[in-house]
Amino acid sequence: MKNEQSQSTPSEWAKIKPRHRFCLRAAGLAWYDTVMEQAEKSPATGRTITVSIDKLIDGGAGLARIDGQVVFIPGVCSGEQVRARVTAVKSGHVEAALEQVMTPSADRIGPSCPVAGRCGGCQWQHLVYPAQLRAKIEILREDLQRIGQLADPPILPPIGAPHPYNYRTRIQLKLDGTGHDPVIGFYAAQSRRIVPAPWEEGCLVAAPPLNRAITALRAILTDPKTRMESLNEAHLHLAQGTGELQIRYMAEGEPKRRVEAFLTAAEKSVPGLVSQIYHDHSGHRRVWGRDWITDMIKDRPFRISDRSFAQVNWEQNRVLIDTVTAFASLTGRESILELYCGIGNFGLFLASAAKSLQGYDENKTAIGDARENASKQGVTNSRFTARPVEESVEALAKGTERWNLIVADPPRDGMGRRVIEAILTLKPARIIYISCMAATLARDLNRLSIGGGGGYRVERIQPVDLFPQTPYLETVTELVVI
């Protein structure tokens, strides 16, 4: 009974009736005073607090402290003193909304977008771009030290984006067409409420052809002859190198005639539109035109199907490829294993300078694209297999074949223990790890590095900023076996 009581939280204590509290205190339970002290200090929801921002953290919010408790506040800069309203009290931290900047940072600017701070897409438009880069590097460094246990991580100077706006070639629109005028925008942060985008100015991080496409779509959705009231999402993907555009639609379900009228109108009025895919909640999928677009990446043709992944920043993706190629330092004699290979974004450039490349990805569509891309580019020494990476690498670890280099570009969750254990069995001379999430990168580097028992030294880490106006950062890490 005592163990259960000793785990009570202030919120749980508040539920205990006063007479029962008296009885518990009379029983001489030592934790009573501590619990009550914490309860009195806990900022209540709705309370206004004044705090100083210590730093910016993963996810983009600022971290402050009050009465020994951690407070997360979005929309702030490091070093600022602000007034905020408590919106949630959770286990281990408090969340608050910014109300007033009392002492602004020299890094603070007025956001260029009129819905910045309400739209969930850009968290850092209030920060000058150099300050964004500095904050991203500090977040990366802290994660590598705290989670990765790397005392002095070898982080190279970041490669910033030459164009911090108008860079996104993929966007996901949220729509509500039930009213007279369709609502087109993005979800508010941590919400399913649509914030209408300012289409007069256009989305400032989207590539200009996407904004022109949205203007055309808006006219179609406003026309009673072509509007689809149940349309709730539209995913736009621009092939920057060719100008081809693909749009995927998600709807509750529309009559066939209505869908055809909409798709026909879009085909005629949206510039560059060559691929339309309509989905509804019954599982129906209709392709209008074709289900892929062709992009040019470093002067090479790449087919990208609607179910395949592609980087959102076309310009910085080329920098990523150059970085991976430079870290690989190929001589033409290497055998390469690529995990999470996708459409061959990295692997096909590596294969051209290596003895062979073998790629694995669970996405069958992406593997089909990779094979087609290899054929179009004349890369004959590559082999791509559709199979879950965990199963693939574990099966390879049981065999006798070995590779000089393993390249991995996992999703945000990272590689995970199963993949890492298999890699340690294969034990290539080098590993190149591409990551978009500092925390999972740090966790995996800890398992791979000599300090975590993995036997590798983290040689260098190159940050490449693919996501200006957000706290997210891409990195390329080289590991060398000891």
C-alpha positions as CSV (number, residue, x, y, z in Angstrom):
1,M,0.0,0.0,0.0
2,K,2.8,2.4,0.9
3,N,4.5,1.8,-2.5
4,E,1.3,2.7,-4.3
5,Q,0.8,5.9,-2.3
6,S,4.4,7.0,-2.7
7,Q,3.8,7.1,-6.5
8,S,1.0,9.6,-6.2
9,T,1.2,12.8,-8.2
10,P,-0.2,16.2,-7.3
11,S,-3.1,15.7,-9.7
12,E,-3.9,12.4,-8.0
13,W,-3.6,13.9,-4.6
14,A,-6.2,16.6,-5.6
15,K,-8.7,13.8,-6.2
16,I,-8.4,12.5,-2.6
17,K,-11.2,13.8,-0.3
18,P,-10.1,16.3,2.4
19,R,-11.0,13.9,5.3
20,H,-9.0,11.1,3.7
21,R,-6.0,13.5,3.3
22,F,-6.2,14.2,7.0
23,C,-6.2,10.5,7.8
24,L,-3.2,9.9,5.5
25,R,-1.3,12.7,7.1
26,A,-2.2,11.6,10.5
27,A,-0.7,8.2,9.6
28,G,2.6,9.9,9.3
29,L,3.3,9.3,5.6
30,A,6.5,11.1,4.8
31,W,5.6,11.9,1.2
32,Y,2.7,14.2,2.1
33,D,4.6,17.4,2.5
34,T,6.6,16.8,-0.7
35,V,3.5,16.1,-2.8
36,M,1.6,19.1,-1.5
37,E,4.7,21.3,-2.1
38,Q,4.8,20.1,-5.7
39,A,1.1,20.7,-6.1
40,E,1.3,24.2,-4.9
41,K,4.3,25.0,-7.2
42,S,2.8,23.4,-10.3
43,P,1.6,26.1,-12.7
44,A,-2.1,25.6,-13.2
45,T,-3.7,25.7,-16.7
46,G,-4.6,29.2,-17.6
47,R,-2.0,30.8,-15.4
48,T,0.2,33.5,-16.8
49,I,3.9,33.1,-16.2
50,T,7.0,35.2,-17.0
51,V,10.1,33.2,-17.9
52,S,13.5,33.4,-19.6
53,I,14.1,31.1,-22.6
54,D,17.2,28.9,-22.0
55,K,17.4,27.3,-25.5
56,L,15.5,25.9,-28.4
57,I,14.9,22.2,-28.5
58,D,13.8,19.3,-30.7
59,G,10.5,20.2,-32.3
60,G,11.3,23.9,-32.3
61,A,9.9,25.1,-29.0
62,G,11.8,27.1,-26.4
63,L,12.7,25.6,-23.1
64,A,12.3,27.6,-19.9
65,R,12.0,26.7,-16.2
66,I,9.7,27.9,-13.4
67,D,9.8,26.6,-9.9
68,G,12.0,23.8,-11.0
69,Q,9.6,22.6,-13.7
70,V,10.4,22.6,-17.4
71,V,8.2,24.7,-19.7
72,F,7.9,24.4,-23.4
73,I,6.9,27.5,-25.4
74,P,6.7,27.7,-29.2
75,G,7.5,30.9,-31.1
76,V,10.4,32.1,-29.0
77,C,14.1,32.8,-29.4
78,S,16.9,31.7,-27.1
79,G,17.6,34.3,-24.4
80,E,14.3,36.1,-24.6
81,Q,12.2,37.0,-21.6
82,V,8.5,36.3,-22.4
83,R,5.1,36.2,-20.8
84,A,3.1,33.0,-21.6
85,R,-0.1,31.3,-20.7
86,V,0.0,27.7,-19.4
87,T,-2.0,25.5,-21.7
88,A,-1.2,22.0,-20.3
89,V,0.4,20.5,-17.3
90,K,1.8,17.1,-18.1
91,S,4.0,14.5,-16.5
92,G,7.5,16.0,-16.4
93,H,6.8,19.3,-18.2
94,V,4.4,22.2,-18.7
95,E,3.3,23.6,-22.1
96,A,2.5,27.3,-22.6
97,A,1.5,29.6,-25.4
98,L,3.4,32.8,-26.0
99,E,1.5,36.0,-25.1
100,Q,4.2,38.7,-25.1
101,V,7.9,39.0,-25.8
102,M,9.2,41.3,-23.1
103,T,12.9,41.3,-24.0
104,P,13.3,40.3,-27.7
105,S,16.4,38.6,-29.1
106,A,18.5,40.3,-31.7
107,D,17.8,37.2,-33.8
108,R,14.0,37.9,-33.9
109,I,12.4,39.1,-37.1
110,G,8.8,39.7,-38.2
111,P,7.6,36.5,-40.0
112,S,7.1,37.0,-43.8
113,C,4.0,34.8,-43.8
114,P,0.8,36.3,-42.4
115,V,-0.2,32.9,-40.9
116,A,3.2,32.0,-39.4
117,G,2.7,30.9,-35.8
118,R,-0.8,29.5,-36.6
119,C,0.0,27.2,-39.5
120,G,1.9,24.1,-38.4
121,G,4.2,24.1,-41.3
122,C,6.9,26.7,-40.4
123,Q,7.9,26.9,-36.7
124,W,10.9,29.3,-37.1
125,Q,9.9,32.1,-39.5
126,H,10.5,34.5,-36.5
127,L,14.2,33.6,-36.5
128,V,16.8,35.1,-38.9
129,Y,18.2,32.2,-41.1
130,P,21.7,32.2,-39.6
131,A,20.2,31.8,-36.1
132,Q,18.1,28.9,-37.4
133,L,21.3,27.1,-38.5
134,R,23.0,27.8,-35.2
135,A,20.0,26.5,-33.2
136,K,19.8,23.3,-35.4
137,I,23.5,22.6,-34.8
138,E,23.1,23.1,-31.0
139,I,20.1,20.7,-30.9
140,L,22.1,18.2,-33.0
141,R,25.2,18.5,-30.7
142,E,23.1,18.2,-27.5
143,D,21.4,15.0,-28.8
144,L,24.7,13.5,-29.9
145,Q,26.2,14.2,-26.5
146,R,23.2,13.3,-24.3
147,I,21.7,10.4,-26.2
148,G,24.7,9.3,-28.3
149,Q,27.2,9.7,-25.5
150,L,29.6,11.3,-27.9
151,A,31.7,13.8,-25.9
152,D,33.0,15.8,-28.8
153,P,30.9,14.9,-31.9
154,P,32.8,15.8,-35.1
155,I,30.2,18.1,-36.6
156,L,31.3,19.9,-39.8
157,P,30.1,23.5,-40.6
158,P,26.5,23.2,-41.8
159,I,25.7,23.6,-45.5
160,G,22.8,26.1,-45.5
161,A,20.1,26.4,-48.1
162,P,20.9,29.1,-50.7
163,H,17.2,29.8,-50.9
164,P,15.4,29.6,-47.5
165,Y,12.0,30.3,-49.1
166,N,10.2,28.8,-52.2
167,Y,12.2,25.5,-51.9
168,R,9.6,22.8,-51.2
169,T,8.7,20.7,-54.2
170,R,6.2,18.6,-52.2
171,I,3.3,19.9,-50.0
172,Q,0.2,18.3,-48.5
173,L,-2.8,20.5,-48.5
174,K,-5.8,20.1,-46.2
175,L,-9.2,21.1,-47.7
176,D,-12.8,21.7,-46.6
177,G,-15.1,22.1,-49.6
178,T,-18.4,21.9,-47.8
179,G,-19.0,25.7,-47.7
180,H,-19.5,28.1,-50.6
181,D,-15.8,29.0,-50.7
182,P,-13.4,26.1,-50.3
183,V,-10.9,26.3,-47.4
184,I,-7.4,25.3,-48.5
185,G,-4.5,25.4,-46.2
186,F,-2.5,23.4,-43.6
187,Y,-3.3,22.0,-40.2
188,A,-2.5,24.2,-37.2
189,A,0.2,22.8,-35.0
190,Q,-0.9,19.7,-33.0
191,S,-4.4,20.1,-34.4
192,R,-6.7,19.0,-37.2
193,R,-8.0,22.5,-37.6
194,I,-7.3,24.0,-41.0
195,V,-5.5,27.3,-41.2
196,P,-6.3,28.9,-44.6
197,A,-3.2,29.6,-46.4
198,P,-2.7,33.2,-47.8
199,W,-3.0,32.3,-51.5
200,E,-2.9,35.9,-52.6
201,E,0.8,35.8,-51.5
202,G,1.2,32.0,-51.9
203,C,2.8,29.6,-49.5
204,L,6.2,31.1,-49.0
205,V,8.1,27.9,-48.6
206,A,6.5,26.2,-51.6
207,A,8.1,26.3,-55.1
208,P,6.3,28.9,-57.3
209,P,4.8,26.3,-59.7
210,L,3.0,24.7,-56.7
211,N,1.4,28.1,-55.8
212,R,0.3,28.5,-59.4
213,A,-1.2,25.0,-59.3
214,I,-3.1,25.8,-56.1
215,T,-4.6,29.0,-57.6
216,A,-5.9,26.9,-60.5
217,L,-7.3,24.2,-58.2
218,R,-9.1,26.8,-56.1
219,A,-11.0,28.0,-59.2
220,I,-12.0,24.4,-60.0
221,L,-13.2,23.8,-56.5
222,T,-15.2,27.0,-56.5
223,D,-17.0,26.1,-59.8
224,P,-20.3,24.2,-59.0
225,K,-19.8,22.1,-62.1
226,T,-16.4,20.7,-60.9
227,R,-16.2,21.1,-57.2
228,M,-15.8,17.9,-55.0
229,E,-17.2,18.7,-51.6
230,S,-15.8,15.6,-49.9
231,L,-12.2,16.3,-51.1
232,N,-10.1,16.7,-47.9
233,E,-6.5,16.4,-49.0
234,A,-4.4,17.1,-52.0
235,H,-0.7,16.2,-52.2
236,L,1.3,18.1,-54.8
237,H,4.7,16.9,-56.1
238,L,6.7,19.0,-58.5
239,A,9.6,17.6,-60.6
240,Q,11.8,20.7,-60.4
241,G,14.1,19.5,-63.1
242,T,11.4,18.9,-65.7
243,G,8.4,21.0,-64.6
244,E,6.1,17.9,-64.4
245,L,3.5,17.9,-61.7
246,Q,1.6,15.2,-59.8
247,I,-1.4,15.6,-57.6
248,R,-2.9,12.9,-55.4
249,Y,-6.4,13.6,-54.0
250,M,-8.1,12.0,-51.0
251,A,-11.9,12.2,-50.8
252,E,-14.7,10.6,-48.8
253,G,-16.2,9.4,-52.1
254,E,-17.6,11.2,-55.1
255,P,-19.8,10.1,-58.1
256,K,-17.7,8.9,-61.0
257,R,-19.1,11.7,-63.3
258,R,-18.1,14.3,-60.7
259,V,-14.6,12.9,-60.4
260,E,-14.1,12.8,-64.1
261,A,-15.3,16.4,-64.5
262,F,-12.9,17.6,-61.8
263,L,-9.8,15.7,-63.2
264,T,-10.5,16.9,-66.7
265,A,-10.8,20.5,-65.6
266,A,-7.5,20.1,-63.6
267,E,-5.7,18.6,-66.5
268,K,-6.6,21.5,-68.7
269,S,-6.0,24.4,-66.3
270,V,-3.1,23.3,-63.9
271,P,0.3,24.0,-65.5
272,G,2.6,21.0,-65.9
273,L,0.0,18.5,-64.6
274,V,0.7,15.1,-66.1
275,S,-0.3,12.8,-63.2
276,Q,-3.4,12.7,-61.1
277,I,-4.4,10.0,-58.7
278,Y,-7.8,10.0,-57.0
279,H,-8.3,8.0,-53.7
280,D,-11.5,7.6,-51.7
281,H,-12.1,6.0,-48.3
282,S,-13.5,2.9,-49.8
283,G,-10.1,2.1,-51.1
284,H,-10.8,3.1,-54.7
285,R,-7.8,4.4,-56.6
286,R,-8.1,6.0,-60.1
287,V,-5.2,7.1,-62.2
288,W,-5.7,10.0,-64.6
289,G,-2.8,10.3,-67.0
290,R,0.0,8.4,-65.4
291,D,1.0,7.5,-61.8
292,W,4.6,8.8,-62.0
293,I,6.6,11.9,-62.9
294,T,10.1,12.2,-64.3
295,D,12.6,14.5,-62.6
296,M,16.2,15.3,-63.5
297,I,18.6,15.0,-60.5
298,K,22.2,16.0,-61.4
299,D,21.4,15.6,-65.1
300,R,20.1,12.0,-64.6
301,P,16.4,11.0,-65.3
302,F,14.5,9.6,-62.3
303,R,11.0,8.2,-62.4
304,I,9.2,8.9,-59.2
305,S,5.8,7.1,-58.7
306,D,3.0,8.3,-56.5
307,R,3.8,5.8,-53.8
308,S,7.5,6.5,-53.8
309,F,9.5,8.9,-51.6
310,A,11.5,11.9,-52.8
311,Q,13.3,14.7,-51.0
312,V,11.3,18.0,-50.6
313,N,14.3,20.2,-51.4
314,W,15.5,19.6,-54.9
315,E,18.5,21.9,-54.7
316,Q,19.8,20.6,-51.4
317,N,19.2,17.0,-52.4
318,R,22.0,17.5,-54.9
319,V,24.2,18.6,-52.1
320,L,23.2,15.5,-50.1
321,I,24.2,13.3,-53.0
322,D,27.5,15.1,-53.4
323,T,28.2,14.7,-49.7
324,V,27.4,11.0,-49.7
325,T,29.6,10.5,-52.8
326,A,32.5,12.4,-51.2
327,F,32.3,10.5,-48.0
328,A,32.2,7.2,-49.9
329,S,35.6,7.9,-51.6
330,L,35.0,5.1,-54.1
331,T,37.8,3.6,-56.2
332,G,35.8,1.3,-58.4
333,R,36.6,-1.8,-56.4
334,E,33.9,-1.5,-53.6
335,S,30.9,-3.6,-53.1
336,I,28.1,-1.5,-51.6
337,L,25.0,-2.5,-49.6
338,E,22.3,0.2,-49.5
339,L,19.5,0.0,-47.0
340,Y,16.2,1.9,-47.4
341,C,17.4,2.6,-51.0
342,G,14.1,4.0,-52.3
343,I,14.2,5.1,-55.9
344,G,18.0,5.0,-56.0
345,N,18.5,8.6,-55.1
346,F,22.0,7.8,-53.6
347,G,22.7,4.3,-54.8
348,L,22.7,4.9,-58.5
349,F,25.4,7.7,-58.2
350,L,27.5,5.4,-56.0
351,A,27.1,2.4,-58.3
352,S,28.5,4.3,-61.2
353,A,31.8,4.6,-59.3
354,A,31.9,1.2,-57.5
355,K,32.2,-2.5,-58.4
356,S,28.6,-3.3,-57.4
357,L,25.6,-2.1,-55.4
358,Q,22.8,-4.1,-53.8
359,G,19.8,-2.1,-52.5
360,Y,16.9,-3.1,-50.3
361,D,13.6,-1.3,-49.5
362,E,10.2,-2.6,-48.4
363,N,8.4,-0.2,-50.8
364,K,7.8,-2.3,-53.9
365,T,6.8,0.7,-56.0
366,A,10.1,2.5,-55.1
367,I,12.1,-0.6,-56.0
368,G,10.3,-0.7,-59.4
369,D,11.3,3.0,-59.8
370,A,14.9,2.2,-58.8
371,R,15.2,-0.6,-61.4
372,E,13.7,1.6,-64.1
373,N,16.0,4.5,-63.2
374,A,19.1,2.2,-63.3
375,S,18.0,1.0,-66.8
376,K,17.5,4.6,-68.1
377,Q,20.8,5.7,-66.7
378,G,22.7,2.7,-68.0
379,V,23.8,1.5,-64.5
380,T,24.2,-2.2,-65.0
381,N,26.0,-3.2,-61.8
382,S,23.1,-2.5,-59.4
383,R,20.5,-4.9,-58.0
384,F,17.4,-3.7,-56.1
385,T,15.2,-6.0,-54.0
386,A,11.7,-5.3,-52.4
387,R,11.9,-6.7,-48.9
388,P,11.7,-5.2,-45.4
389,V,15.1,-4.0,-44.4
390,E,15.1,-5.8,-41.0
391,E,14.4,-9.2,-42.7
392,S,16.9,-8.5,-45.5
393,V,19.9,-7.5,-43.4
394,E,19.3,-10.2,-40.9
395,A,19.3,-12.8,-43.7
396,L,22.4,-11.3,-45.2
397,A,24.2,-11.4,-41.8
398,K,23.6,-15.2,-41.7
399,G,25.3,-15.6,-45.1
400,T,28.9,-15.3,-46.2
401,E,28.7,-12.3,-48.6
402,R,30.3,-9.1,-47.2
403,W,30.4,-5.5,-48.3
404,N,33.0,-2.7,-48.1
405,L,30.5,0.0,-47.4
406,I,26.9,0.1,-46.1
407,V,24.8,3.2,-46.9
408,A,21.5,3.7,-44.9
409,D,18.9,6.4,-45.3
410,P,16.2,5.2,-42.8
411,P,12.9,7.1,-41.9
412,R,12.7,9.3,-38.8
413,D,12.5,6.2,-36.5
414,G,16.1,5.4,-37.4
415,M,17.5,2.0,-38.1
416,G,16.6,0.3,-34.8
417,R,18.3,-2.5,-32.9
418,R,17.6,-5.4,-35.3
419,V,19.2,-3.6,-38.2
420,I,22.2,-2.4,-36.2
421,E,22.9,-5.8,-34.8
422,A,23.0,-7.3,-38.3
423,I,25.2,-4.5,-39.5
424,L,27.7,-5.2,-36.7
425,T,27.7,-8.9,-37.8
426,L,28.4,-7.9,-41.4
427,K,31.0,-5.4,-40.1
428,P,31.8,-3.3,-43.3
429,A,34.9,-1.1,-43.2
430,R,32.7,2.0,-43.4
431,I,29.1,3.1,-42.9
432,I,27.4,6.2,-44.2
433,Y,24.2,7.1,-42.3
434,I,21.8,9.7,-43.7
435,S,19.3,11.0,-41.1
436,C,16.6,13.6,-40.8
437,M,16.1,13.1,-37.0
438,A,18.9,14.0,-34.6
439,A,17.5,12.0,-31.6
440,T,17.2,8.7,-33.4
441,L,20.6,9.3,-35.2
442,A,22.2,9.8,-31.8
443,R,20.6,6.7,-30.4
444,D,21.9,4.6,-33.4
445,L,25.3,6.1,-33.3
446,N,25.6,5.2,-29.7
447,R,24.9,1.5,-30.5
448,L,27.3,1.5,-33.5
449,S,30.2,3.4,-31.9
450,I,33.0,1.9,-29.9
451,G,31.7,3.6,-26.7
452,G,28.4,1.7,-27.1
453,G,30.2,-1.6,-27.9
454,G,29.7,-1.4,-31.6
455,G,33.3,-1.0,-32.7
456,Y,32.9,2.0,-35.0
457,R,34.4,5.5,-34.7
458,V,32.2,8.4,-35.8
459,E,34.6,10.1,-38.3
460,R,32.6,13.1,-39.4
461,I,29.0,14.5,-39.5
462,Q,27.9,16.9,-42.2
463,P,24.7,18.8,-41.6
464,V,22.8,19.8,-44.7
465,D,19.7,22.1,-44.2
466,L,16.9,20.8,-46.4
467,F,14.2,22.4,-44.2
468,P,14.6,26.2,-43.7
469,Q,12.0,27.9,-41.4
470,T,11.7,24.6,-39.4
471,P,13.8,23.0,-36.7
472,Y,14.5,19.9,-38.8
473,L,18.0,19.1,-40.2
474,E,19.4,16.4,-42.5
475,T,22.8,14.9,-41.7
476,V,25.3,12.6,-43.4
477,T,27.5,10.7,-40.9
478,E,30.6,8.6,-41.8
479,L,31.6,5.8,-39.4
480,V,34.9,3.8,-39.7
481,V,35.5,0.4,-38.1
482,I,38.2,0.4,-35.4
